[in-house]
Amino acid sequence: MGKPRLFVTRELFSDVIEELSKYYDVEVWDKYQPPPYETLRAKARDADALATLLTDRIDCDLISSSPRLHIIAQYAVGYDNIDVECATRHGVYVTNTPGVLTEATAELTWALIFAVARRIVEADNFVRWGEWWRLRTGWHPKMMLGVELRGKTLGVIGMGRIGYRVAEIGKALGMKIVYYSRRRKPEAEESLGAEYRSLEDLLRVSDVITVHVPLTKETKYLLNRDKLKLVKKGAIIVNTSRGAIIDTEALMEALREGRIAGAGLDVFEEEPIEPNHPLTAFKNVVLAPHIGSATYETRHKMAELVAENLIMFYMGEKPKTLVNEEVLKVREPGFRGL
């Protein structure tokens, strides 16, 4: 049997590709931009395995037209770009990379919270573009006033791994923790003193609101216009999960009306956003280009987990972080018969 074909949709770390090459005939898309959909579809048609990113549209048309395809190893925790139901019907395994990016994403969440609360980006521009110099004063009692976080209420929407770590840091800073999640989290309630609230109640009482839920049909626009009208005046909203969790137009309306103090956004409904996007006009909004997991350590661990899933599947074993458990009833893991 020859090696199964693996198409990797973006350049990963060379040591990981070298390890995968022991088991797979590996082809890597070496351009910085993602492969166009038609190119990806053509590559998938001849592939036994794919290693994909969030920016790759893996729809049912692509899956059903790829008869050789056995496994899609996603280089991300989220997998809303993949039609998992269709993949399962066709016996295609889908894996992701949970756990390994918890710390990096939690740290980036706090970087955004601090940046908004203490107006860091605005202050940098104040110095960098000469406004501080033009005012001819080095210090003033009311210059660049922000807010302290100690004693404030942190509202965590989605108390999974990342949400828990964000709450843990908030607790260490002296914040009160409230949370909303699909299920109550006794561990968070016991160890962090976190209080479970309805989403509506959380929005009313939180000084900082941070979003950590996956994008699904149920969570799209979870924070819509009606929900944002409930937000406590002067609150900060941070999103490091998926852009479409928050209705962008409604968020900008709340910002214009001064109902919220600011926002920190690492994710957007469409990525990348244009340089003249209306969000860029708000001084009290900090924008980042989807870098929640962007540390060397985390991105390398993500690549290692992608490789581990692919190698386990090659060996005929259930992949470590299988998303669609139902696929086990459709096809056994491995490339028997190739």
Backbone torsions as a table, in degrees:
resi	resn	phi	psi	omega
1	MET	NA	130.8	175.0
2	GLY	-76.0	170.4	179.2
3	LYS	-70.1	139.8	173.8
4	PRO	-67.0	151.7	-177.1
5	ARG	-88.2	130.4	178.2
6	LEU	-120.5	124.3	174.0
7	PHE	-106.4	122.8	179.8
8	VAL	-104.6	121.3	-168.8
9	THR	-79.9	-3.2	175.9
10	ARG	-156.5	156.0	-179.2
11	GLU	-63.8	124.6	174.8
12	LEU	-108.0	-167.8	-177.9
13	PHE	-76.7	139.9	-171.2
14	SER	-62.3	-35.9	-179.6
15	ASP	-67.8	-32.4	178.0
16	VAL	-70.8	-43.4	177.4
17	ILE	-62.2	-39.8	178.3
18	GLU	-60.8	-41.7	178.6
19	GLU	-66.6	-42.8	178.9
20	LEU	-63.6	-31.0	-177.7
21	SER	-67.7	-13.7	175.4
22	LYS	-71.9	-22.1	-174.9
23	TYR	-117.2	-26.6	-173.6
24	TYR	-125.7	153.2	166.4
25	ASP	-84.4	100.9	-167.1
26	VAL	-96.6	130.2	170.1
27	GLU	-120.2	128.9	-177.3
28	VAL	-114.4	129.9	173.2
29	TRP	-74.0	112.7	-168.7
30	ASP	-97.1	5.7	177.5
31	LYS	-85.9	153.0	-178.9
32	TYR	-68.0	-39.0	178.1
33	GLN	-77.7	153.8	-179.9
34	PRO	-68.5	155.5	176.2
35	PRO	-64.1	137.2	175.6
36	PRO	-56.8	153.8	-175.1
37	TYR	-55.4	-45.6	-178.2
38	GLU	-64.5	-35.3	176.0
39	THR	-66.3	-45.4	178.8
40	LEU	-60.7	-41.6	179.6
41	ARG	-62.7	-41.0	178.9
42	ALA	-67.0	-41.4	179.1
43	LYS	-65.6	-41.1	-179.0
44	ALA	-64.9	-32.1	-177.5
45	ARG	-59.9	-31.0	-178.0
46	ASP	-105.9	7.8	-175.1
47	ALA	-101.4	147.7	172.1
48	ASP	-92.3	-21.7	-178.3
49	ALA	-149.8	149.9	176.4
50	LEU	-126.8	143.0	166.7
51	ALA	-115.6	116.4	-167.0
52	THR	-121.6	164.5	175.4
53	LEU	-117.6	169.9	179.6
54	LEU	-59.7	-28.8	-177.3
55	THR	-79.2	-3.1	179.9
56	ASP	-94.4	122.6	179.7
57	ARG	-84.7	108.5	-179.7
58	ILE	-108.5	81.1	-176.3
59	ASP	-93.7	-179.7	-174.7
60	CYS	-68.2	-31.0	177.6
61	ASP	-61.8	-45.2	178.8
62	LEU	-64.7	-45.1	-177.4
63	ILE	-64.6	-46.6	-176.4
64	SER	-69.8	-20.6	178.6
65	SER	-96.5	13.8	180.0
66	SER	-121.9	78.8	-172.1
67	PRO	-65.4	-23.5	-179.1
68	ARG	-83.7	-16.3	-168.7
69	LEU	-67.5	127.7	-179.9
70	HIS	-114.4	-31.9	-173.6
71	ILE	-149.3	140.5	173.8
72	ILE	-119.1	112.8	-179.2
73	ALA	-101.5	106.0	-175.8
74	GLN	-83.5	132.5	178.3
75	TYR	-92.3	67.0	-178.2
76	ALA	179.9	162.8	171.7
77	VAL	-76.6	-49.2	179.5
78	GLY	-72.3	155.4	179.4
79	TYR	-146.0	32.8	179.8
80	ASP	-70.8	-7.7	175.1
81	ASN	-83.8	-5.6	-176.6
82	ILE	-112.3	134.0	173.5
83	ASP	-80.7	87.4	-173.5
84	VAL	-66.2	-37.9	179.5
85	GLU	-60.7	-44.3	178.4
86	CYS	-65.5	-41.7	179.1
87	ALA	-58.8	-43.7	-179.3
88	THR	-61.7	-44.4	179.6
89	ARG	-59.2	-33.9	-178.4
90	HIS	-91.5	6.7	177.6
91	GLY	74.0	25.1	-178.7
92	VAL	-99.3	123.7	178.8
93	TYR	-75.8	142.0	176.9
94	VAL	-125.7	127.4	177.9
95	THR	-124.1	162.9	177.4
96	ASN	-138.8	-169.7	-175.5
97	THR	-128.3	64.3	-179.8
98	PRO	-76.8	163.6	173.0
99	GLY	85.8	-48.3	-171.8
100	VAL	-73.7	-16.8	-179.3
101	LEU	-108.2	13.2	-178.5
102	THR	-58.8	-52.5	-174.4
103	GLU	-64.2	-45.9	-177.8
104	ALA	-62.3	-43.0	-178.2
105	THR	-70.1	-38.3	176.9
106	ALA	-63.6	-40.8	178.8
107	GLU	-64.7	-41.3	178.7
108	LEU	-65.8	-37.3	176.2
109	THR	-57.2	-46.3	179.8
110	TRP	-70.2	-32.3	174.9
111	ALA	-60.1	-41.6	178.5
112	LEU	-68.5	-41.6	179.3
113	ILE	-60.8	-48.3	179.4
114	PHE	-63.0	-41.3	-178.1
115	ALA	-61.7	-40.1	179.3
116	VAL	-75.0	-46.2	-176.2
117	ALA	-62.7	-36.7	-178.0
118	ARG	-107.7	11.4	172.0
119	ARG	56.0	42.7	-172.9
120	ILE	-63.6	-47.4	-178.7
121	VAL	-67.0	-42.1	177.7
122	GLU	-61.2	-40.6	179.4
123	ALA	-68.1	-38.4	176.7
124	ASP	-60.3	-45.8	177.7
125	ASN	-64.7	-35.5	178.7
126	PHE	-58.4	-40.5	177.7
127	VAL	-80.4	-49.1	-172.1
128	ARG	-62.1	-36.1	-175.9
129	TRP	-100.9	13.6	166.9
130	GLY	88.8	1.5	-178.2
131	GLU	-64.8	-40.6	178.2
132	TRP	-58.6	-45.3	179.4
133	TRP	-63.2	-42.4	-176.9
134	ARG	-66.6	-28.4	179.5
135	LEU	-75.1	-17.3	175.7
136	ARG	59.5	33.4	174.1
137	THR	-143.2	133.3	-176.3
138	GLY	-81.9	-20.6	-175.5
139	TRP	-157.5	139.7	177.6
140	HIS	-145.8	141.5	-177.4
141	PRO	-56.3	-24.6	-177.4
142	LYS	-112.9	15.7	-179.3
143	MET	-76.8	126.0	172.2
144	MET	51.8	48.7	-179.9
145	LEU	-70.0	130.6	174.8
146	GLY	-116.0	-155.1	179.4
147	VAL	-129.3	145.4	173.4
148	GLU	-83.6	151.5	-176.5
149	LEU	-99.3	-26.1	179.5
150	ARG	-58.3	131.0	180.0
151	GLY	86.9	-8.6	178.5
152	LYS	-85.3	170.0	-179.6
153	THR	-103.7	125.7	176.6
154	LEU	-99.0	120.7	177.7
155	GLY	-102.5	116.4	-176.8
156	VAL	-104.1	116.0	176.6
157	ILE	-96.9	103.9	-176.8
158	GLY	101.4	92.8	-176.9
159	MET	-96.4	56.9	171.1
160	GLY	-86.7	-154.8	-178.0
161	ARG	-58.4	-49.7	-175.6
162	ILE	-70.1	-45.7	179.2
163	GLY	-58.2	-40.3	179.1
164	TYR	-63.8	-43.5	-178.8
165	ARG	-66.2	-38.8	176.1
166	VAL	-62.0	-43.0	178.9
167	ALA	-64.7	-37.9	179.7
168	GLU	-61.0	-43.0	177.7
169	ILE	-66.6	-42.1	177.7
170	GLY	-59.6	-40.7	177.2
171	LYS	-60.6	-42.8	179.5
172	ALA	-63.7	-26.1	179.0
173	LEU	-84.4	-2.2	178.7
174	GLY	88.8	24.4	178.9
175	MET	-95.6	151.6	171.6
176	LYS	-82.8	137.7	-175.3
177	ILE	-110.5	124.9	168.1
178	VAL	-122.6	153.1	-177.7
179	TYR	-147.4	156.2	172.4
180	TYR	-129.0	131.7	-179.8
181	SER	-152.6	164.6	179.9
182	ARG	-60.2	-36.5	177.9
183	ARG	-128.5	150.1	176.4
184	ARG	-66.6	150.1	-176.9
185	LYS	-119.6	90.3	-177.9
186	PRO	-56.2	-34.9	-179.3
187	GLU	-62.5	-44.4	179.8
188	ALA	-66.6	-37.1	-179.8
189	GLU	-67.7	-37.5	-178.2
190	GLU	-78.0	-47.5	-172.3
191	SER	-83.6	-29.7	-176.4
192	LEU	-109.5	-6.2	-174.8
193	GLY	67.3	22.5	-177.9
194	ALA	-69.2	141.4	179.2
195	GLU	-107.1	129.0	176.8
196	TYR	-77.5	132.1	178.4
197	ARG	-133.4	157.6	168.5
198	SER	-65.4	159.9	179.4
199	LEU	-59.3	-42.5	-178.2
200	GLU	-62.4	-42.7	-179.3
201	ASP	-68.7	-40.3	177.5
202	LEU	-57.6	-44.9	-179.0
203	LEU	-63.0	-34.4	-177.0
204	ARG	-72.5	-30.5	-170.2
205	VAL	-106.8	-13.7	-171.7
206	SER	-84.6	137.5	173.5
207	ASP	-86.8	-30.3	174.7
208	VAL	-129.6	128.3	179.8
209	ILE	-116.6	124.7	-178.6
210	THR	-125.3	135.2	-169.9
211	VAL	-106.6	126.6	-178.0
212	HIS	-143.4	54.4	177.8
213	VAL	-120.9	152.6	176.0
214	PRO	-73.0	158.6	176.3
215	LEU	-85.6	117.2	176.7
216	THR	-135.0	178.5	175.9
217	LYS	-60.4	-32.9	-177.6
218	GLU	-77.7	-30.6	-174.9
219	THR	-97.8	-7.9	176.7
220	LYS	-61.4	129.1	-176.4
221	TYR	55.3	37.0	174.5
222	LEU	-55.3	-39.1	173.6
223	LEU	-101.0	85.7	-179.9
224	ASN	-96.0	-171.2	-177.1
225	ARG	-58.7	-45.9	-178.6
226	ASP	-63.2	-42.3	-179.4
227	LYS	-67.9	-40.2	-178.7
228	LEU	-67.1	-24.2	176.2
229	LYS	-69.6	-16.3	179.2
230	LEU	-85.9	-15.5	-173.5
231	VAL	-61.9	137.1	177.9
232	LYS	-56.8	131.6	-179.2
233	LYS	-59.9	131.9	-179.8
234	GLY	89.7	4.5	-179.1
235	ALA	-76.2	161.3	174.9
236	ILE	-111.2	136.5	177.7
237	ILE	-116.7	130.8	178.9
238	VAL	-126.4	136.5	-179.9
239	ASN	-131.7	115.4	174.2
240	THR	-122.0	19.6	-177.9
241	SER	-100.3	-82.9	176.1
242	ARG	-142.1	142.2	-174.1
243	GLY	-59.8	-38.3	-174.3
244	ALA	-77.2	1.7	172.3
245	ILE	-66.2	-31.4	-179.1
246	ILE	-112.0	133.6	174.0
247	ASP	-71.6	109.4	-174.1
248	THR	-60.6	-42.8	-179.9
249	GLU	-62.0	-41.5	178.9
250	ALA	-67.7	-36.7	177.5
251	LEU	-63.6	-44.2	179.8
252	MET	-66.1	-34.3	176.5
253	GLU	-62.4	-43.2	179.0
254	ALA	-65.4	-35.7	177.9
255	LEU	-68.4	-44.3	-179.8
256	ARG	-61.6	-38.7	-177.2
257	GLU	-82.0	-3.3	178.6
258	GLY	72.9	19.0	-178.8
259	ARG	-76.8	-24.8	174.0
260	ILE	-122.9	151.7	-174.1
261	ALA	-77.8	-28.1	-178.7
262	GLY	173.0	177.2	-179.1
263	ALA	-146.7	149.7	173.1
264	GLY	-122.8	119.1	-172.6
265	LEU	-125.0	123.8	174.2
266	ASP	-105.9	-8.9	-175.9
267	VAL	-136.3	153.6	-173.3
268	PHE	-142.7	160.6	-178.4
269	GLU	-62.9	-38.1	173.4
270	GLU	-126.2	131.8	-178.5
271	GLU	-126.9	137.8	-3.9
272	PRO	-75.6	157.8	175.8
273	ILE	-84.3	155.0	179.3
274	GLU	-71.3	151.6	-179.1
275	PRO	-63.7	-21.7	178.4
276	ASN	-103.4	20.7	176.5
277	HIS	-58.9	141.2	-178.6
278	PRO	-53.8	-28.8	179.2
279	LEU	-61.4	-29.7	-176.4
280	THR	-70.5	-11.8	-178.3
281	ALA	-84.3	-12.6	-177.0
282	PHE	-87.9	120.4	177.5
283	LYS	-67.7	-26.2	-176.3
284	ASN	-94.9	18.2	175.2
285	VAL	-119.1	126.1	177.2
286	VAL	-101.6	127.2	-174.6
287	LEU	-114.9	136.1	176.6
288	ALA	-132.8	148.5	-174.3
289	PRO	-87.5	59.0	176.6
290	HIS	56.0	59.5	-176.5
291	ILE	-113.6	22.2	-176.9
292	GLY	-52.3	-39.5	-178.2
293	SER	-102.5	11.7	-169.4
294	ALA	-83.3	65.3	163.0
295	THR	-119.5	153.9	-179.9
296	TYR	-57.8	-45.8	-175.7
297	GLU	-58.3	-47.6	-176.0
298	THR	-70.0	-47.0	-177.7
299	ARG	-62.6	-33.7	177.3
300	HIS	-70.0	-40.9	177.1
301	LYS	-62.8	-37.1	176.7
302	MET	-61.5	-44.6	178.7
303	ALA	-63.7	-39.4	178.4
304	GLU	-62.6	-38.7	-179.8
305	LEU	-70.7	-36.9	173.3
306	VAL	-57.5	-47.5	-179.2
307	ALA	-64.5	-41.5	179.7
308	GLU	-60.8	-42.8	178.0
309	ASN	-62.4	-44.1	-179.2
310	LEU	-66.2	-39.6	-178.8
311	ILE	-71.6	-40.5	177.1
312	MET	-60.8	-42.2	178.0
313	PHE	-62.8	-43.9	178.6
314	TYR	-56.8	-39.8	-177.9
315	MET	-77.9	2.3	179.6
316	GLY	82.1	19.8	-179.1
317	GLU	-107.5	154.7	174.6
318	LYS	-65.1	126.9	179.9
319	PRO	-59.4	150.9	-173.5
320	LYS	-60.5	-42.5	-176.5
321	THR	-122.3	62.0	179.2
322	LEU	-71.5	130.0	-179.6
323	VAL	-83.7	-46.6	-173.9
324	ASN	-104.5	82.3	-178.6
325	GLU	-56.2	-28.5	-177.4
326	GLU	-62.4	-22.5	-177.2
327	VAL	-65.2	-20.9	178.7
328	LEU	-62.1	-25.1	178.3
329	LYS	-80.8	-17.0	-176.4
330	VAL	-94.4	-41.0	-176.6
331	ARG	-151.0	138.7	174.3
332	GLU	-74.6	150.8	177.7
333	PRO	-66.7	149.9	178.5
334	GLY	115.6	173.3	-176.1
335	PHE	-115.5	46.0	-179.6
336	ARG	-60.9	135.2	175.2
337	GLY	91.3	-5.0	178.8
338	LEU	-73.1	NA	NA
